[in-house]
Amino acid sequence: MTYIVLWATAPGGRATSRPGGSPARPSVPATYVLVFNYNKEKHNVAWVSKRGYRRCEVSPRGARDRVMLPRGTHYFICAMPGHCAAGMKLAVNAY
């Protein structure tokens, strides 16, 4: 199964990972594949640590468009300058 994340910039230029009213911290079954849909010329997706999520710092896990989630909380940010700080980040709980 897959869970689609629309990774985009909202009207007015504010970055968002929650278009369409999706929850701020979605919960999905473990082993689901998280698929990020986004404009690769404007954004990217970095799978980061909790610290990287809080500080908007990219970790060695690097960029991912598709991630199979093991159990636990996983953190993703857009590493383009200013995007994470503007809110383009997502925490996902895999249960």
Buried (B, 14 or more C-beta within 10 A) or exposed (E): EEBEBEBBBBEEEEBBBBEEEBEEEBEBEEEBEBBBEBEEEEBBBBBBBEEBBEEBBBBEBEEBBEBEBEEEBBBBBBBBEEBBEBBBBBBBBBE
